[in-house]
Amino acid sequence: MKQFLISAIVALSAGSAFARDPVWVFNNGPDGKLISLGQGQLCREVGLTRLLPTGTDLTLTVPMGADDAFPANERPFFGVRYRYKTTINRAGLFFTTDVLTKLSDKSYSAFPVVGDNTWRTTIVDMRAFDHRNWAGMITSFRFDPTNPSDRDSTYQVSRFGFFPSEVEAQRFLDTAVDAPDYSEPTHFIAPLQRVLVPGGCLFDGFDRGDFVLRSTGIDSPSHVTVVRFQPQGDPGEGTVVPVCETNGRGFTRFIAKKPGNYSLVNAPFLLDDLAGLGARARLAVQFVAARELLGGAEARMFRPGDRLLDAHWQEAVEKLGHCDIDLTARTKPATRAEAAAVLKTAIQVALGAAIDSPHTSDHLTRDRIRIGAWVNARREAIGEDFIETYSSAGFDWIIANGALAGDYRDMLLRDCDRHGVELILGDGAYADPAVATAGYFDHPCFAGTYVTDEPGTDQYGKLAGICNTYYRETDGKLPYINLLPMYANAAQLRYGAGAAAIEYYDADPDLYRKYCDAFCREFDAPYICTDIYPLNWRHGKRVTYKDYCESINVIAASARQHEKVFWCCIQTFAWTPSKRTPTESEFRWQSYCMLSFGCRGLLCWTYAGLKPESPSLIAIDGKRTNAWYDAATVFKEIRNLSDAIIRYRNLGALAHNCTDDTPYLKFSNPVRTFPTIRQIQCDDPLLIGCFADDEGSGSAFTVVNMSELEAVKTTHVKLDLVGSKVVAWPRGERTVLTPDARGFYHLTLPPGEGILVEVE
């Protein structure tokens, strides 16, 4: 079969002047690993390619380098072989050329498809579409299996490509091999487990659920829950599968080597000689003993401190060798307890279940100012040092906005564990949360699942049902939704961002307040989040969004009223000519404005650039930009003062010297009295965030220089304070302040500067 496929591909490529002909073979072919999906999961099962949508815009792309471009007039026919199970009857293709350099509706080519779960072929003439843009050199494309998509559909794409004639397209499609290939061991990458299944163990028409073991019938599933195997036709009790592990969600990964029946049991043993061991060693011993390695546990004793016998070690090595775990080159451990730790690690590595995190879940979920970002999960941007670079910039929270296949996702989880970064995964797990998150639930860094962006109130009912179920069934993991900003219009606040392009409308705080309050009432998760981007260009000058502070104030007030944590995405880069990439002082200014209203999470949309001409903190190829260094400087400062500011409860904010020249500083319902500050002497506009210590007599406040950033103005502030000890945090450094002869404390705030002050 494989030789036939190789011959067919070589024949199709013969005589090509390009790096490769623009044809791709996914089922039982070489190109499945090239697929990149948007809003979907990629599953490779027994040689077949399956796409599972996680949103309403499933997209499929494959990489095309400069040498892969081809003349449109030489290959005008697009052909695809597919099997869909869906009610949606339209697919689409977008493309770029040497003239049409961006994917857009100018190249959208829609054609009908049939979703009756039958293998079908479709060939379309790209010259027949009204856009008439199939010309020049084709440099890239995006295939939408259906447009839109939905989470109730499944898609299989066997192969597709571009061809000189309809006859050649049909010939290529007709050579497809779409039957499962059982000839070699097959790796299943599934939400629940990794299973190695040899030839002859599966059957045509299998369902992935047939190879999932869930501990619903086991009381208190744990590390001593094992898989028991019974060969076909054997009425005996069977044997324990040594390579298996049950995680904290009660799901078991295992390696199945033979056809037969697999079931779960709790190993019936008790050991009396483990009390003196540390927690890790004790778990390793129980784990290994349950799998009947190292000679079992005679007379309820494992004898962890005893010398390891050659015979016991060799027996364990042979048992694991049958599951392709090779320990023959490893030096024999000295004691039985040391051997248990080695064997446990080897089994977990083989299962893809090894977690070696220096951080506990309590550390990662602790109360703090979170510094996070949306990340576009592009393979070219996420390399081996991606999370290390991310963490070194002060970030400790990440939203992976895009589907991540198994090995790719596991790499991201491992690195986040290592560097203490919380991870929100955009993998559609909210559709079946208990099952979908089981495979990685034990990772300390796993924080939740991305659901959607900028919904309207008409969507709240359905989304609240999804999110509240997820929050409940995952024991408090976060279903992440980002809300619209206040400058969305009435249609968007009701129907979602897609109702119209977001522009700056006349603000309606009452309408936006109702939008935020409704979210807080209907959603159980303990947060509310939006994005506010205030930094604009106008006629070559820097200007600030006129309702900036009010837009923060409204959602922050709703969060306080409903006892939610407030998070916000700040402006990070210039994705359009009217916006600007912040400087260091502008990152600092946004951060302290947010902190002044009690914000506990500062996010960047987006960390990695969307396209080469508009890089963000890192460019599309993963390289750091100047903005990365500016943001890193500020975020490290915020991390330094995080433990100080979270001691206090935000009361709101007040404005000083707000005039018509500073409309961005105006906001409703400011704090009227804050006894800590008797008097402010300053001729310039200031934002004061007010905080109280509920567990003591202290208080705190933030002061932000609110002069228009274009003015580049340094502000001098004198404060008469009520308290015997005053500590300030200029640029994240703790400093004890002393008053002047008149009792005033002096602060100097350069352009965009903010500062936290504690008073006792």
N, C-alpha and C positions, 0 to 999 in steps of 0.2 A: 504493500500500500504506500509506504513512505517513498520507495523508489519511483513509483508512478507519479506521486505528487511532485517530487523533485524534477522529474523529466518534463512534466507539464509546465512547471514554472520556468525551467530553462528554455523550453521551446517558445514560450510567450515572450521571453526576454531576448531572444536571439536577434541580432542585428540592431539592438537599441543603442542610440548614441548617448543615452542619459545614464545616470547612476543606477537606475532601475526603471523598468516599465511601471506605469501607474496602475498596478493591479495588486490586490492584497488578498491573501488566503488566510482565513482565521480558523475555520473548523479543520482539525487535523492538518494544520499548516503552520508555517513559520511566523506568521504576523500577529498572532493573538497578543503577544507581549508588547506590541507597538501601540495598542489602543490606549487612548486617553479619553476618559469620560467626564462630562459635566453633568451634575445632578444624577448620578447613577453609580451602581456597583457593577464591577466586572467579575464574572465567575467563569473559571476555566474548569470544566468537568469532563473527564474521560475524552479529552480531545476536542470538546465542543465549547463554543463561546456563547455565554448567556449574559444579557444585560438586564439589570433590575433597576428601574427608575427610582430615584429618591426625591424627585420634585417634578415640576411641570415643564421642564425644559431639558430633557435628556439630549445630550449631544455627543457625537463620536468624532474624534480626529485622529489622524496618524501623522507622524512627522514627515515633512518634506523639506529637504535642504535645497540650496540654490541649484545644485546639479540635477535635482529631481524635477525641476520645472519642465513643462512640455507644451508644445504649440497646440492651442485650442483647435485650430482647423484640422489638425492631424488626428485628433481623438475627440470627436464630437458626441460620442455615445457613452452614457453612464449606465452600467449594469450592476444589479445587486441581487443576490439570492438571500432569502430571509424566511423566517417562520415567526410570526407574531401571534400573541394571544391578547387582543385588544379590541376595543370598540372604536378606536380612532382610525380614520381611513385616509389620512394624508401624511406623507413624508416630505422632506425638503432637503435641499442642498444649497449651501452658500459657498462662494469661492472668491479668491483674490487673483489678480493678474498683475502684470508689470505696469498697468495703468490704474486699475481699480485695486488699490493697495490695502484696503480695509474690508473686513467682512461687514456687510450691511445689506439692507433690503434691495439695494441696487443689483445684487446678484442672486436674490432668493429665487429658487427654482422648485416649485411645489409639484408633486405628482401623487397619484392615488396608490394606496396599498390596501391589502386585505388582511384582516387580523383573525383568521379562522383556525389558527394553530396548524397550518399546513405549509409545507415547503413550497415557496413560490419564487418566480424570477420576474424582475421588472427591468425593462430597458427604456431609457428616455433619450430623446435627441435634444441636447443642450442648446442647439441653435433655434429651437422652436419656441422658446419662452419670450415673452414680450419685452423683457429687459434688454435683449440683444447684446449682452455684454460678454458672451462666450467668444472671446477674441484675444489675440496676442498670446503671451505666455501664461499658463496657469501655474501659480506659485504655491497655492495652498487651498484647502477646502475644509468644510465642516458638514458632516452628515447628521441630520436629525431623523432618527428612525421613524418617529412620528412627530408631528408638530400640531398641538402640544403633546406632552406625555402625561401619564398619570401613574400613581403608585399601584394601581390594580392590574397593570399590564406587565407582560414579560416579552422580551425580544431576543431572538437569536439571529445573528447575522453571520452567514457562512462565508461570504466573500463578496468583494465588489471591485470595480475598476473603471477605467476610461479606455475606449476602444476606437479603432479607425472605422469600423462598420458594425452594423447590427448583427451580422452573421458571426463575426469574431467574438462579439460580446456573448452571444448565445452559446457559442462553442466553449468559451471559458466557464460560463455558469453551469453548463451541462456536465462538466467534469468534476463537479463538487463531490466530496465524500463527507456525508453528513451523519453517518452512523457512528455510535460510540465506539471508541477504540479500546478494547480490553486487553490488548496484546502485551502491554507493559504495566508495571505498577503505576498507579495514578494518584497524584496528590489532590485531595479535596481541600480547598481553602474555604471554610464555611464559618458563619458566625459562631458556631458552637464548638467546633473541634477541627483538628487536622487528622485525617484518617488516611493511612496508606493501604490501598486495596490492590492485591495482585490479580493477575488474569484469572478468570473463571469464578471470581467471587461475586461479580455483579451480574445483572440481567438486563435485557433491553426493557426500557420503560421505567428504570429505577427512579426513585424520588430521593432527594438528598435527606429527607427526614427519616428514611429507613436506616440511616447510619448515624443517628444522633441518639445518645443516651442521656436522658434527663432524670435526675434523682427524685422524681415525684413520689416514688414508692418507698423511699429510704428516709428513716427518721434521722434528722441531723446529719446530712451528708457532709463529709469532711475529707481530710487527707487519708483516712483509712477506708474510704469507699473505693472499691476496686471493681474491675470488670471481670466477670467469670465467663469463660468460653466453653461451649458444649458442641463438639463436632456433629455434623449432620448424621442422624440415625443413631447417635450414641445416647443411651438412656441414663448414663452415669451423671455424676455431679459436675464433671468438667474440671477445668484448671483456671487458675488466675492468670490474666494477661498482665505481665509485669510492667509493660509500658502504658501506663494510664494515669490520669490525675483528675480528681474532681475539684472544681474551683469554688469560690465563695458563693456563687449563684446556684450551686447544685447541678452544674453541667459537667460532663465528663469528656475529656479528650482521651483518645486511645489509638493504638496502632493495631489494626486487625490484619492478621497474616493468613488466615484460612477461612474457607466457607463454613458457616455454621451459625449457631445462636449465641448472641452476646447479651449478658444481663448484668445488673448491678447488685452488689451486696456490700454490707459493712463487714470488714474483716473481724471475726469473733476472737479477739485476743486481748489480754490485759497484761501489762508488764509492770513489775513491782520495783525495778531497779533503775528508774530514770529520774528520780527526784533531784539528784545532784547535778543534772545536766542543765545547760542553758537552753533557752526556748528553741533556738534554731536547731541545736543538736537533738533535742527531744523530738521535735517534729520530724527530723530526718530519719531517726530511728523508727518511729511509728510508721512513717511512710514506707520505708523499705521492708519492715517486718510484715506489713499488711500485704505486700506483694510477694511474700514467701521467698525473699532473697536472704542470703547470709545464714542459711540454716534454720530459719524460723525462730521461734521463741519457746524453747523447751522449759517446762516448769515455771512458766510466767516470767522468765528471766532472759533478757537480751545480752547481758554481760557486756555493756558498752565499753568498758575499760580494758577488756581482755585483748590479748594479742590476736590479730586476725589470722586464721588458719589458711594455708594455701588452698586447701580443698574447698573451703567455703567461698573464697574469692574467685577461684576458677569456675565454680558452679554458677555464681552470679554473672561472671563475664560471659559464659556460654549462653545463659538464658537471654541476656540482653543482645548478644550477638545474633540470635535468631530474629531480632527486630532491627537489625542493621545498626546497632550501637556498638562500635568497636572500641573496647577498652584494653585490647591486648598490649598496646605499646605503653600503657600507663603504669607507673610504679605502684606496686601494691601498697595500700595504706597500712599504717602500723597497727591501728586498733579497729575494733568493730564499729565504734561510733564514727571514726573518721571515714571508714568505708561507706557507712550509711549516707553521710553527707555527699560523698563523691557520686554514689549511685543515684541519689535523688536528683542532683544537678544534671547528670547525664540524661536521665529520663525526661526531665523538664526541657532540656535543650532539644532533644529529639522531637518532643511534642510541640515545640514553639511556644512553650508556656513558662519559660524561665524568666523570672523577674528579680533583678538584683538592684533594688533602688536604695540609695542612702537616705531617702526621705520617706517619712510615714504619711499616711492619709491626713492625720491631724495637722502635720506641718503644712501640707499643701493647702488645706481648706481653712487654715487659721484666719482670723479676722485681720485684715490689712488693707492697704491701698493697693489694689491689683493694677498691674501695668500689663496691658494685653494688646493684641492685634488680631485682625483678620489676616489670614494667610491664604493666598491662592495656591492650591496644592499642585504646583507644576513640578514635574520631575527635574527640569533643568535648574529650578531655583532651590529645591530641597535636596542638598547633598549631605555628605557625611558630617560636615561641621555646621550644618544649618542651625540646629538647636543651640549648639555651643555659642555661635555668633549671636543668636537671638537673645539668649540669657545674658551674655556679656554686655548687651545694650540696656540692661535693667528690666527686661520683660520677664514675667513669670506666669503668663496666662495667654493661651493661644486658641484661636478659633480656626480650625482647618476647614476652610470654605470650599469644599469639593470632595468628590468621592475618592476614597483611598482603598486600593485593592489590598489583599491580605498581607503579603510580605512588606509592602510599602507602608501600610498602616502600622505594622508591628515595629518597623524600624523607628517610626516617629514616636510611638509609645515608649519604646526602650530609651530613646534619647531624652525624651521629656522626663522620664523617671530619673535618669542619671543627673539631669541639671536642675531638677526641682521646678519644672514648668507644668502648670495645669493645662489640660488639653480638652477642648470641645471638638468633637468629631462631626463632620458633615457627611454622615454615612446613611442617613435615613433610618436610624435605629429606632426612632420613636414609633414606627409603624407596628413593631412587636417588641417592646422594650426589654422585657425579661429575657427573651430568647436572643435578640439581636446583640445585646451588650454582654452576654454571658462570657464570650470568648476573651474579653479584655477587661472585664469588670474588676478584677483583682489588682490591676495596675493602680498604684497610688495616684498617678497623675491624671487618670481618667476622670474628667469633671462633668461631662454631659454630652448632649447631642444638639447640633444646630438644627433648627426647625424651619424658620423662614425669616424674611427681611421685610420690614415696613408694611405690615398688613393694615387693613381698615377694620372698623368696628363690625361690619357685616361678616367678617371672617372670624371674629373673636369666639363665637360659640363653638364652632368646629375645632378651632385651634386650642381652645381651653380644654376641651375634652381630651384631645391628644396629649397636651402638655401635662395636665393634671394626672392622667393615667401614667405617663412616663415618670413623673416626679414620685408618684406613689410606688410604682413597681420597681424602681431602681433605688429605693431607699434614699431619696434626696438628691440624686444626680440632677443636673440642671437641663431642662429643655430650653434651649436658647432662642429667643426671639428679639429682634431689634425693631424698635418702633420708629414711626415717622417723626421728623422734627416739626417744630411749631410753624415753620414757613410752608408746610404742605397746605394745599387748598382743601376746601370742604369735601370735594369729590374724593380726593385721595384719603382723607381721614375716615371716610365711610367705606370706600371700595378698595383701598390699597394704593401703593405707589404707581401701579400700572394704569391707574385711571387717567393720568396726564403727566407730562414732564414736570418735575419739581422746579418751581420758580419762586422768587421772593414776592409773596402776596402781602397785602395789608394784613397785619397780624390780627387774629381773633383769639385772644387768650382763653376766653370762656369755652370756645369750641374745643381748643386743644386740651384744656383742663379736663373736660368731660371725656375726651379720648383717653387720657392717661388714667383718670379715675376708674373708667370702665375696665381697663386692663388690670389695675390693682385689685378690683373686686372679683373678677372672673378667673384670674390665674393664681394658682396656689404657690408657685415658685417665689422665692423671697426677694426678687429683684425687679427693677424696671430699667430699661436701657434705650437710649436713642443716639442719634448722631447730629452734631451741630457744627457747621463749617463756616466760620465768620470772616475769614481772611480773603479779601477781594482786591482786584486791580480795577481802577476806574480812571481813564484818561492818563495812564502812566503813573498814578499815585496809589499808595496803599490806603484802603478804606475798610472799615469794620461794619459788618452786618448790623443794621440799626436796632434790631430787637434782640441783640445777643444775650444780655443778662436776663431779660424777661423770658426768653425761650428756655434758659437753664432754670430759672426760678419756678416756672409753672410745673415742670415735671419733678423738680426737687421737692416742691411743696406737696405734691401728690404722694411722693414716696414717703415723706415724713408722716403725713396723715394716715397712710395705710400701713405704716411700719415695714416698708420695703427698702432694700438697699438700692441706691441710685448709681448707675453707671452711664458713661457717655463716651462715644467715639469722637475724638477731636480731629481737627484738620491736620493731615499728614503730608499731602502732596498736591501738586497742581495737575489735575486730570483734564482740565479745560482751561482755555486762555483767561477766563475771568477770575480764576483762583490762583493762589500763589503757594509755593512750598514754604513752610514756615522756617524761619531762622531759629537759632538757639533761644533768643529772647522771646520769640513768638510761641515756641513750644512751652516755655516757662509761663508765659502770660496766660495761655489757655489752661494750663494745668492748675495754676493758682486760682483762676476764676472758678473752675469746676470745684476745687476743694472748698472754696468759700461758701458754696451752697450745699456742702455735705457729700459731694461725689466720692464714692469709695472704689471706683474702677475707671481708669483712664485707658481707652482703647485707641488704636490707630487703624483707620481704614485708608489704605491697606498697607501692610508691611512690605509686600513685594509688588513691584510695578506691574501694571496690567499690559503695557506695551512698551516697546523700546523708546519711543519718543516722550513718554511720561513716566520715568522711573519714580519709585517712592523711596523708602528707606534703603531697600536694596533693589537693584535693577532686575529685569526679567530673567537675567542669567545668574542671579544670586550675588552679584558684586555690590559691596557697600557704596552708598553715595555720601555726599557731604551731609545730607540731612540725617543720615544714620548717626553720625558723630554728634550732631547738634541735639538730636532727640536723646541719645545715650547719656549725654552730659546732664540733661534735665531729669531724666527718669531715675538715674542713680541718686540724684539729690532727693527725689520724692521717696525712694525706697529708704533712704537714711532717716527721714522724719516720719515714716509710716507708723511706727510703734508709738510715737508721741501723739500724733493727731487722732488715732483711733480710740484713745482713752476718752475722748470727748464726744458728746452728742451735739450735732449741728442744730442750731435754733433758727437758722435763716441768715440773712445778710442785710446790711444797710449800705447806703450810698452817701458819699461825702462830696460836696461841690459838683453835683450833677446838674448840668445845664443843657440848653438846646444844642450846644456844640458837642455834647457827648450823649447822643440819643441811645447809644448802645449800653449805657450805664443805667438807664431808667428801668425800673421793675416795680411791680405791684406788691402791696402788703409787706413792705420792708420791716425789719425789726425796729420797734419804736424806742425801746429802752434796753441798754446793755450796761449794767452798773459797773462793769469792770473798767470802762473807759469814761473818765470824767470829762475830758476835753481833748479835741483834736485841733492842732494848729497846722494847717497846710493849705496853700492857695490852689492846689491842683486837685483834680478829681481822683477819688479813691473808692475801692470796693472793700468793705469790711465784712468778713465772715465771722459769725458769732457762735461760740461753742461753750457748753457747760459740762462739768464733770459731775455725773450723777452719784459717784461714789465718794466724793470729797468736796472740799470747799473751793477747789481751784476752778479756773476757767481758761479759755484760750480764744484767740482770734487770728484771722489772717488779714493782711493788708496788701492790696494790689495797686500798683501804679496804673491808673486807667486813662492816662493821657493817650490821645490817638497815636498809634504806633508810628505813623508817618512823621510825627513831630520829633521823634527821637529825644524825648525830654526826660531828664533825671528829676525826681521828686524828693523833697526833704520834708519829713514828717516829725512833729513833736507831739507826744502823747502824755497826758496826765492820767495815771492808772491807779486803781485801787488794789493794792497788794504789796506784800513785803519782799517777794522774790519774783524777778522777771527773767525768763529765759527765751531767747530768740533762736531761730534756726535759719540764718542766712545761708542760702544755697546748700541746705542740708547739713550744716555744721552747727552743733549745739554751742550757744554762746550766752553767758550770763551778762545781762545788761545792768548798768548802774545809771541812776538819774543825775541830771545836772543840779546846780545849786538851787534851782527853783522847783525841783522835783519832776521835771519833764524827761521822758525817755526819747532819744533821737534815733530815727531810722532814715537811711538814705536808700532810695529805690531807683536804680537805673531804669531805662525804658523796658517795659514789659515785666518788671520785677515783681515778685510776690514774696511774702515772708510769713512764717508761722510764729506766733508769740504765745508763750504760756505764762500765766500769772497765778501765783499762790498768795 
